[in-house]
Amino acid sequence: MKRLFTLLAALLLVVSCTSDRNKYLKVYNWGDYIDESLIGEFEQWYYEQTGEEVKIIYQTFDINETMLSKIEKGEEDFDVVCPSDYIIERMLREDLLLPIDRDFGNTPNYIDDNISPYIIECFNKIDGSGKNANDYSVGYMWGTTGILYNKKYVAEEDLGTWDIIRNPKYANKIFIKDAPRDVYCSVLIYLKRDELREGRITLEELMYDSSDESIAAVEAYMKEVKNIVAGWEADFGKDQMTQERGWINLTWSGDAVWAMDEAEPMGVELDYFVPYEGSSVWFDGWVIPKYAKNVKAAKYFINFLCMPENAVRNMDFIGYVSAIGGEAVLEAIEDEEYEPLNLTYFFGPEADSVRANPVLYPDQSVIDRCAMLHDWGDETPKLISMWSRVKGSDSSNIITIVIISAFVVLLLIFALRRSISKSRRSSAKKGKKPVKK
């Protein structure tokens, strides 16, 4: 009976949402990627701004492609979603996004008032097949790809280059982000360092390179690296670094900051650098999918998150850097603990000497050697196949498979012996003659 009531309650929620869909806002975001207290605050704020009630249905994903698949198939009517840069590029090409209208009535347009010029410039470079990404997406968080390292165990003379992940001195103490696109581009930048330095190719051009030659070169390099890698990680690398089980981690700046903050009270000193050969910058942004049902609430939700005070709260909660610029954010990030940085690219000419965390806000000199990632389109399967070959030949994977296989065999033997024993007992019972009294 309890199960029946539960099913009826779920059915009533679905019917209610379907029959009056404009009272619900379906948000699809990465896990742990928002200060969730803002969700309830938005519902109240939306009522104050529009006189309309809305209830947020909040769901999370952990892989871009999982989210994209649902939207491509039209299986879900999400109203607002937070994909990464290359997925925004793909969604634009596949005509899966609606333009984000900036008409908010009497409510200020926080989007255009506060998004950093640097973010707008980068989104202009998203290849949307003639569509400007700034019309269809709004930047949320961004960062760099680099190397997190333990200052106690990693020698200073080994720092500064991507090739540190191939250094045998740190065998079995290296963790690599399980992100084929980021790793591929990082290694390719290292392999093409001479061409980049001599100006024979630009970093922007290299971010589009999906040639068989380049894929083979990166694969060969990574097959050398795999022999000394402790693990391929989606999220646990930062924990390994704080516990000193890892000394080097190819990772994202936000994860690096989290690890550094967690490690400090434990007496573990971590630091982060963007290799001198160059690196990539990545972005996540809000979009409204073509199958959205509550477009009005969706655009208000995006606008709400672009309020400087909300951007600062999200940064404090998440540990990543907001796409929001402006005086309020600049004031919030200043910290006398750090050396001055040139952040004019992000905040404008007045930010030529800002004391801020250089991992979160890289100096102009670092940004100058970074470029954004792009979607490979039909070439993407080549990248995935290469990554599978690299990881699939990893000896640790083989050992894991052997152990699991042995365990399964033991279970089967145990089950078979129990079955035989049971069968014998059953046969004995069936064959037992009654005792005459």
Backbone torsions as a table, in degrees:
resi	resn	phi	psi	omega
1	MET	NA	-39.6	178.8
2	LYS	-61.4	-41.5	179.1
3	ARG	-63.2	-37.5	-179.8
4	LEU	-63.6	-43.3	178.9
5	PHE	-63.7	-38.5	178.8
6	THR	-63.3	-44.6	178.8
7	LEU	-63.8	-39.8	179.4
8	LEU	-65.9	-39.0	178.8
9	ALA	-64.1	-43.3	178.4
10	ALA	-63.5	-39.9	180.0
11	LEU	-65.2	-40.8	178.7
12	LEU	-63.4	-38.2	178.0
13	LEU	-63.8	-43.4	179.7
14	VAL	-64.0	-45.3	-179.6
15	VAL	-63.0	-43.5	179.8
16	SER	-61.2	-44.7	-179.5
17	CYS	-65.8	-36.6	-178.3
18	THR	-72.8	-40.4	-175.5
19	SER	-75.8	-26.5	-178.3
20	ASP	-135.4	59.3	-170.2
21	ARG	-61.8	-27.5	-177.3
22	ASN	-71.4	-4.4	176.2
23	LYS	-94.6	1.8	-179.1
24	TYR	-126.6	142.2	175.7
25	LEU	-121.7	115.9	-178.7
26	LYS	-94.3	113.0	-177.4
27	VAL	-109.3	133.4	-179.3
28	TYR	-124.5	112.1	-171.7
29	ASN	-137.2	165.4	172.8
30	TRP	-64.0	152.4	176.3
31	GLY	-65.7	143.0	178.5
32	ASP	54.2	41.6	-173.7
33	TYR	-123.5	26.5	175.3
34	ILE	-164.1	149.3	169.6
35	ASP	-74.7	104.2	-169.3
36	GLU	-65.6	-15.3	174.9
37	SER	-65.9	-21.8	178.3
38	LEU	-69.4	-22.1	-178.5
39	ILE	-63.6	-51.5	177.8
40	GLY	-64.8	-36.0	179.3
41	GLU	-65.8	-35.0	177.8
42	PHE	-64.2	-41.9	-179.0
43	GLU	-57.9	-41.3	178.0
44	GLN	-70.3	-43.7	-179.8
45	TRP	-62.1	-41.2	-179.8
46	TYR	-62.0	-41.0	178.5
47	TYR	-64.4	-41.1	179.5
48	GLU	-64.7	-35.3	-177.5
49	GLN	-81.2	-33.4	-171.3
50	THR	-119.4	-17.0	-174.9
51	GLY	76.7	10.5	-178.5
52	GLU	-114.8	144.2	177.6
53	GLU	-90.2	144.7	176.1
54	VAL	-147.3	143.9	177.2
55	LYS	-120.1	128.3	-178.0
56	ILE	-85.3	130.4	169.0
57	ILE	-104.1	108.7	-170.0
58	TYR	-106.3	124.0	177.6
59	GLN	-129.1	156.5	-178.0
60	THR	-125.5	157.7	174.4
61	PHE	-135.2	165.7	179.3
62	ASP	-125.2	-2.2	178.1
63	ILE	-137.6	129.9	179.3
64	ASN	-52.1	-45.0	-173.8
65	GLU	-66.8	-29.3	176.4
66	THR	-64.0	-47.9	177.9
67	MET	-60.8	-46.7	-176.5
68	LEU	-61.9	-41.3	-178.6
69	SER	-58.2	-41.9	-179.7
70	LYS	-64.6	-38.1	-178.5
71	ILE	-76.5	-39.0	178.2
72	GLU	-59.7	-38.9	-178.1
73	LYS	-82.6	-6.9	-179.0
74	GLY	69.5	22.9	-177.3
75	GLU	-77.6	-24.0	-176.1
76	GLU	-128.8	144.1	178.6
77	ASP	-106.2	51.2	177.2
78	PHE	-59.4	143.1	-178.9
79	ASP	-93.1	-33.4	179.5
80	VAL	-146.3	134.1	-173.0
81	VAL	-135.1	155.6	-177.4
82	CYS	-121.4	77.7	178.4
83	PRO	-84.6	167.6	175.2
84	SER	-84.5	169.2	-172.5
85	ASP	-51.7	-50.7	-175.9
86	TYR	-69.0	-26.3	176.7
87	ILE	-75.9	-36.0	173.1
88	ILE	-58.8	-42.3	178.5
89	GLU	-59.1	-46.7	-179.7
90	ARG	-65.7	-40.8	-179.4
91	MET	-65.8	-35.7	175.9
92	LEU	-65.1	-44.3	-179.6
93	ARG	-64.0	-33.8	-178.1
94	GLU	-91.6	8.4	177.2
95	ASP	57.4	47.3	-178.0
96	LEU	-105.0	4.2	-175.8
97	LEU	-122.2	151.0	174.0
98	LEU	-101.6	146.5	175.8
99	PRO	-65.9	149.2	-178.9
100	ILE	-97.1	104.8	-179.2
101	ASP	-67.3	135.6	-178.7
102	ARG	-98.1	12.1	179.0
103	ASP	-86.6	107.9	-178.9
104	PHE	-114.7	21.5	179.2
105	GLY	64.0	-125.3	-179.7
106	ASN	-84.7	-4.5	179.1
107	THR	-82.6	134.1	179.2
108	PRO	-59.5	151.9	176.0
109	ASN	-88.7	88.8	-177.2
110	TYR	-71.1	-22.2	-178.5
111	ILE	-63.4	-62.4	-175.7
112	ASP	-71.5	-22.2	179.9
113	ASP	-76.3	-25.5	-167.6
114	ASN	-124.2	-19.5	179.8
115	ILE	-61.7	133.6	-178.2
116	SER	-62.1	141.4	176.2
117	PRO	-57.0	-32.3	178.8
118	TYR	-63.7	-42.0	179.1
119	ILE	-65.9	-42.1	178.4
120	ILE	-61.3	-43.1	178.3
121	GLU	-60.6	-44.0	-179.8
122	CYS	-66.9	-41.2	179.4
123	PHE	-67.3	-25.7	174.6
124	ASN	-65.1	-23.4	-178.9
125	LYS	-87.1	-7.4	175.9
126	ILE	-66.8	127.8	-175.8
127	ASP	-84.6	94.3	-177.8
128	GLY	-101.0	25.3	-179.7
129	SER	53.4	50.4	176.9
130	GLY	96.4	-13.3	178.9
131	LYS	-96.1	135.3	177.8
132	ASN	-81.3	122.0	-176.3
133	ALA	-61.6	-25.9	179.3
134	ASN	-69.2	-18.1	176.6
135	ASP	-84.4	-19.3	-173.6
136	TYR	-117.9	-5.1	-177.6
137	SER	-150.5	155.2	179.4
138	VAL	-130.5	125.3	-178.6
139	GLY	-57.3	142.9	179.9
140	TYR	-118.6	-66.4	177.9
141	MET	-131.6	158.1	178.9
142	TRP	-152.6	169.3	178.6
143	GLY	-178.3	-172.7	-179.6
144	THR	-115.3	168.0	171.5
145	THR	-109.8	132.7	-177.2
146	GLY	-161.4	-155.8	-176.2
147	ILE	-119.1	120.3	171.0
148	LEU	-92.5	134.8	-176.1
149	TYR	-144.5	158.8	178.2
150	ASN	-93.0	117.7	-174.9
151	LYS	-67.8	-21.2	-179.6
152	LYS	-74.4	-35.8	-171.9
153	TYR	-107.6	-17.9	-176.5
154	VAL	-99.5	124.5	-177.5
155	ALA	-70.4	140.8	-177.4
156	GLU	-60.1	-35.3	-177.8
157	GLU	-70.0	-13.0	179.2
158	ASP	-92.4	-4.8	-175.2
159	LEU	-81.9	162.6	171.7
160	GLY	101.4	-13.9	-174.4
161	THR	-127.9	151.1	175.1
162	TRP	-63.5	-25.5	-174.1
163	ASP	-67.3	-4.0	176.8
164	ILE	-63.5	-24.8	-179.8
165	ILE	-74.2	-7.5	179.2
166	ARG	-110.0	7.6	-176.5
167	ASN	-81.0	116.8	-176.2
168	PRO	-64.7	-16.1	177.6
169	LYS	-60.2	-23.9	-174.3
170	TYR	-114.3	27.6	-179.7
171	ALA	-55.7	136.1	178.8
172	ASN	65.1	14.5	174.7
173	LYS	-123.2	16.0	-176.2
174	ILE	-113.6	130.2	174.7
175	PHE	-117.8	134.5	-177.8
176	ILE	-115.1	132.0	177.1
177	LYS	-60.4	130.1	179.3
178	ASP	-79.9	67.4	-176.0
179	ALA	-138.3	89.1	-171.2
180	PRO	-54.8	-38.4	-177.7
181	ARG	-66.8	-45.8	-179.2
182	ASP	-66.0	-43.0	-178.8
183	VAL	-68.2	-43.3	179.7
184	TYR	-56.7	-50.2	-177.2
185	CYS	-65.1	-38.0	179.2
186	SER	-62.9	-47.2	-179.7
187	VAL	-67.4	-39.8	179.7
188	LEU	-63.2	-38.4	176.2
189	ILE	-59.6	-42.3	178.5
190	TYR	-65.0	-45.2	-177.7
191	LEU	-66.1	-28.5	-178.6
192	LYS	-101.8	17.9	-173.5
193	ARG	-58.3	-38.4	-179.4
194	ASP	-67.4	-43.1	178.5
195	GLU	-63.9	-37.0	177.8
196	LEU	-67.2	-44.7	-178.3
197	ARG	-64.9	-36.3	-178.2
198	GLU	-85.9	-2.8	176.9
199	GLY	79.0	14.9	179.2
200	ARG	-77.0	-16.8	175.7
201	ILE	-151.6	148.9	177.8
202	THR	-97.9	160.6	178.5
203	LEU	-63.4	-38.2	178.6
204	GLU	-60.9	-43.6	179.1
205	GLU	-64.1	-38.2	-177.4
206	LEU	-65.0	-29.9	-179.2
207	MET	-68.1	-13.1	177.1
208	TYR	-100.2	-1.7	-171.9
209	ASP	-75.7	107.5	176.4
210	SER	-121.8	27.8	-177.9
211	SER	-66.4	152.0	178.0
212	ASP	-59.6	-35.8	-179.9
213	GLU	-62.8	-46.2	-178.5
214	SER	-68.8	-40.0	178.5
215	ILE	-61.6	-42.6	179.5
216	ALA	-64.6	-38.5	-179.5
217	ALA	-66.4	-43.5	178.8
218	VAL	-65.9	-40.5	179.5
219	GLU	-61.6	-44.2	179.9
220	ALA	-62.3	-42.2	179.3
221	TYR	-63.3	-46.7	-176.5
222	MET	-68.7	-25.7	176.5
223	LYS	-73.4	-21.3	169.6
224	GLU	-75.7	-42.1	-178.0
225	VAL	-63.5	-39.7	-173.1
226	LYS	-58.9	-25.4	-178.5
227	ASN	-68.4	-18.7	-178.8
228	ILE	-120.0	4.8	-178.9
229	VAL	-80.9	135.1	178.2
230	ALA	-81.4	-27.1	179.9
231	GLY	-179.8	154.4	173.9
232	TRP	-100.7	120.8	-169.6
233	GLU	-123.3	142.1	175.3
234	ALA	-95.3	-32.5	-178.1
235	ASP	-152.3	-15.0	-172.5
236	PHE	-87.4	-5.2	-177.3
237	GLY	-59.7	-40.2	-178.1
238	LYS	-65.6	-33.7	176.0
239	ASP	-66.8	-40.8	178.4
240	GLN	-61.7	-35.7	179.8
241	MET	-70.8	-41.1	-179.3
242	THR	-66.2	-28.5	-178.9
243	GLN	-93.5	4.9	179.0
244	GLU	62.7	20.7	171.4
245	ARG	-79.1	-21.1	174.2
246	GLY	-124.4	146.3	178.6
247	TRP	-111.5	-20.0	-178.5
248	ILE	-137.5	137.2	-179.8
249	ASN	-142.8	116.2	171.6
250	LEU	-77.4	112.9	-168.9
251	THR	-152.2	-171.8	178.7
252	TRP	-100.9	153.0	-174.6
253	SER	-58.4	-38.5	179.9
254	GLY	-63.7	-42.8	176.0
255	ASP	-64.0	-36.2	179.9
256	ALA	-63.7	-44.3	179.7
257	VAL	-62.8	-43.5	178.5
258	TRP	-58.4	-47.5	-178.7
259	ALA	-63.6	-42.2	-179.9
260	MET	-62.6	-42.0	179.2
261	ASP	-66.7	-40.0	-179.8
262	GLU	-71.2	-33.8	-175.3
263	ALA	-76.4	-31.3	-173.9
264	GLU	-56.3	-48.0	179.9
265	PRO	-63.6	-20.6	-179.2
266	MET	-91.5	4.0	179.4
267	GLY	78.5	14.7	178.5
268	VAL	-99.9	122.0	-175.4
269	GLU	-102.1	109.4	178.6
270	LEU	-109.8	155.3	175.1
271	ASP	-146.1	174.4	-172.3
272	TYR	-143.6	141.0	174.2
273	PHE	-140.5	153.2	172.7
274	VAL	-100.4	116.8	-174.7
275	PRO	-52.3	146.7	-175.9
276	TYR	-67.6	-21.8	179.1
277	GLU	-66.0	-25.2	-177.0
278	GLY	127.9	168.6	-178.7
279	SER	-158.7	-171.1	179.7
280	SER	-116.6	149.4	168.5
281	VAL	-109.1	144.9	-178.8
282	TRP	-124.8	157.5	-178.4
283	PHE	-140.9	144.9	167.9
284	ASP	-116.7	144.6	-177.8
285	GLY	-146.2	159.4	178.7
286	TRP	-87.7	137.2	177.7
287	VAL	-136.4	162.3	174.8
288	ILE	-114.9	108.8	-178.5
289	PRO	-64.7	156.9	-176.5
290	LYS	-64.4	-21.8	-178.8
291	TYR	-94.0	9.2	180.0
292	ALA	-60.7	145.2	-179.8
293	LYS	-107.1	-24.1	-179.2
294	ASN	-121.4	73.3	-175.3
295	VAL	-66.6	-36.1	-178.6
296	LYS	-62.9	-51.5	179.9
297	ALA	-64.3	-32.6	179.7
298	ALA	-61.8	-46.9	-178.2
299	LYS	-69.8	-32.8	176.0
300	TYR	-67.8	-36.2	178.2
301	PHE	-63.1	-44.8	178.7
302	ILE	-63.2	-43.1	179.0
303	ASN	-61.7	-41.1	179.0
304	PHE	-60.2	-41.8	-178.7
305	LEU	-71.8	-15.2	179.3
306	CYS	-89.7	0.8	172.5
307	MET	-67.6	130.1	-174.7
308	PRO	-52.0	-43.0	-178.7
309	GLU	-64.5	-33.0	177.3
310	ASN	-74.6	-35.3	176.9
311	ALA	-62.7	-42.1	179.3
312	VAL	-65.2	-41.8	178.3
313	ARG	-62.2	-41.2	178.2
314	ASN	-65.9	-40.4	177.9
315	MET	-61.6	-43.1	-179.9
316	ASP	-63.1	-37.1	-177.1
317	PHE	-78.1	-42.7	-172.3
318	ILE	-86.3	-41.1	-176.1
319	GLY	95.3	1.5	176.7
320	TYR	-103.5	178.9	-174.5
321	VAL	-103.5	128.9	179.8
322	SER	-73.7	153.1	175.3
323	ALA	-77.4	-4.1	-178.7
324	ILE	-82.0	131.2	176.0
325	GLY	-106.9	-149.0	176.5
326	GLY	94.4	168.3	-172.7
327	GLU	-63.6	-40.5	-176.9
328	ALA	-64.2	-41.7	179.1
329	VAL	-70.7	-41.2	179.3
330	LEU	-58.1	-43.9	178.9
331	GLU	-64.5	-36.8	-177.0
332	ALA	-69.4	-29.2	-174.0
333	ILE	-93.1	-11.1	-177.1
334	GLU	-67.3	136.8	-177.4
335	ASP	-150.6	118.9	-176.1
336	GLU	-64.4	-11.8	-179.8
337	GLU	-65.0	-25.9	-172.1
338	TYR	-102.7	161.2	176.3
339	GLU	-76.8	154.7	-178.8
340	PRO	-62.9	142.5	179.2
341	LEU	-125.6	151.7	173.6
342	ASN	-90.9	101.9	-179.0
343	LEU	-112.9	28.5	-179.1
344	THR	-63.7	-29.7	179.6
345	TYR	-61.3	-28.6	-175.4
346	PHE	-101.0	-41.7	-174.0
347	PHE	-107.7	-11.3	-178.9
348	GLY	107.8	177.2	-171.6
349	PRO	-59.4	-23.8	-178.6
350	GLU	-75.8	-8.4	-175.2
351	ALA	-103.5	44.0	-177.4
352	ASP	-85.8	-7.3	-179.7
353	SER	-152.0	73.1	-175.6
354	VAL	-106.3	130.4	175.6
355	ARG	-86.4	105.1	-176.8
356	ALA	-149.5	166.3	179.6
357	ASN	-65.5	116.0	-175.8
358	PRO	-71.7	-15.4	176.0
359	VAL	-74.2	-41.1	178.9
360	LEU	-76.8	-46.3	-178.8
361	TYR	-117.8	91.1	-178.5
362	PRO	-64.5	148.6	174.8
363	ASP	-63.7	157.3	178.8
364	GLN	-52.8	-36.6	-178.8
365	SER	-63.6	-30.7	177.6
366	VAL	-76.7	-44.4	179.2
367	ILE	-59.9	-33.4	-178.8
368	ASP	-64.2	-20.8	178.8
369	ARG	-108.8	26.2	178.1
370	CYS	-124.8	152.3	176.5
371	ALA	-143.2	160.5	-176.1
372	MET	-89.6	154.4	178.7
373	LEU	-77.2	159.6	179.2
374	HIS	-135.4	160.3	177.8
375	ASP	-76.9	140.7	179.2
376	TRP	-91.4	-6.4	-179.7
377	GLY	60.7	-128.3	-178.5
378	ASP	-67.5	-13.0	-179.6
379	GLU	-84.8	-9.8	-175.8
380	THR	-54.5	-41.9	179.8
381	PRO	-56.1	-29.2	177.9
382	LYS	-64.4	-39.9	178.8
383	LEU	-66.1	-45.5	-179.2
384	ILE	-63.7	-40.6	179.0
385	SER	-63.9	-43.0	178.9
386	MET	-60.6	-45.2	-178.0
387	TRP	-64.3	-38.3	178.6
388	SER	-64.8	-38.7	178.8
389	ARG	-66.4	-40.7	179.7
390	VAL	-63.5	-50.5	-178.1
391	LYS	-73.3	-34.6	-175.9
392	GLY	-67.0	-25.6	179.9
393	SER	-93.4	7.1	179.8
394	ASP	-68.4	129.5	-176.7
395	SER	-61.0	-33.7	179.8
396	SER	-65.8	-33.8	176.8
397	ASN	-66.0	-40.0	-179.6
398	ILE	-63.7	-44.7	179.1
399	ILE	-60.7	-42.9	178.8
400	THR	-59.8	-44.0	-179.8
401	ILE	-62.9	-42.0	179.4
402	VAL	-61.7	-45.4	-179.7
403	ILE	-62.2	-45.7	179.7
404	ILE	-63.1	-42.4	-179.8
405	SER	-62.3	-43.4	179.3
406	ALA	-62.4	-40.4	179.1
407	PHE	-63.1	-43.0	178.9
408	VAL	-62.6	-42.6	179.1
409	VAL	-60.8	-43.9	178.6
410	LEU	-61.8	-39.9	177.2
411	LEU	-62.5	-42.6	-179.9
412	LEU	-64.0	-42.9	178.6
413	ILE	-61.5	-44.4	179.7
414	PHE	-61.8	-44.5	-179.7
415	ALA	-64.0	-39.8	-179.6
416	LEU	-65.9	-42.1	179.6
417	ARG	-64.4	-39.7	177.6
418	ARG	-64.6	-39.1	-179.3
419	SER	-64.9	-42.5	179.6
420	ILE	-65.0	-43.9	-179.7
421	SER	-62.6	-43.1	179.2
422	LYS	-63.4	-40.4	-179.4
423	SER	-63.4	-40.5	179.9
424	ARG	-65.1	-43.3	179.3
425	ARG	-63.0	-39.2	179.4
426	SER	-65.0	-41.0	-179.9
427	SER	-65.5	-39.7	-180.0
428	ALA	-62.8	-40.1	179.2
429	LYS	-65.6	-43.5	-177.8
430	LYS	-66.2	-32.8	-176.3
431	GLY	-89.1	-3.3	-176.3
432	LYS	-74.0	127.0	-178.0
433	LYS	-80.4	141.9	177.1
434	PRO	-64.5	145.0	179.3
435	VAL	-86.4	125.1	178.2
436	LYS	-79.2	137.4	178.0
437	LYS	-98.8	NA	NA
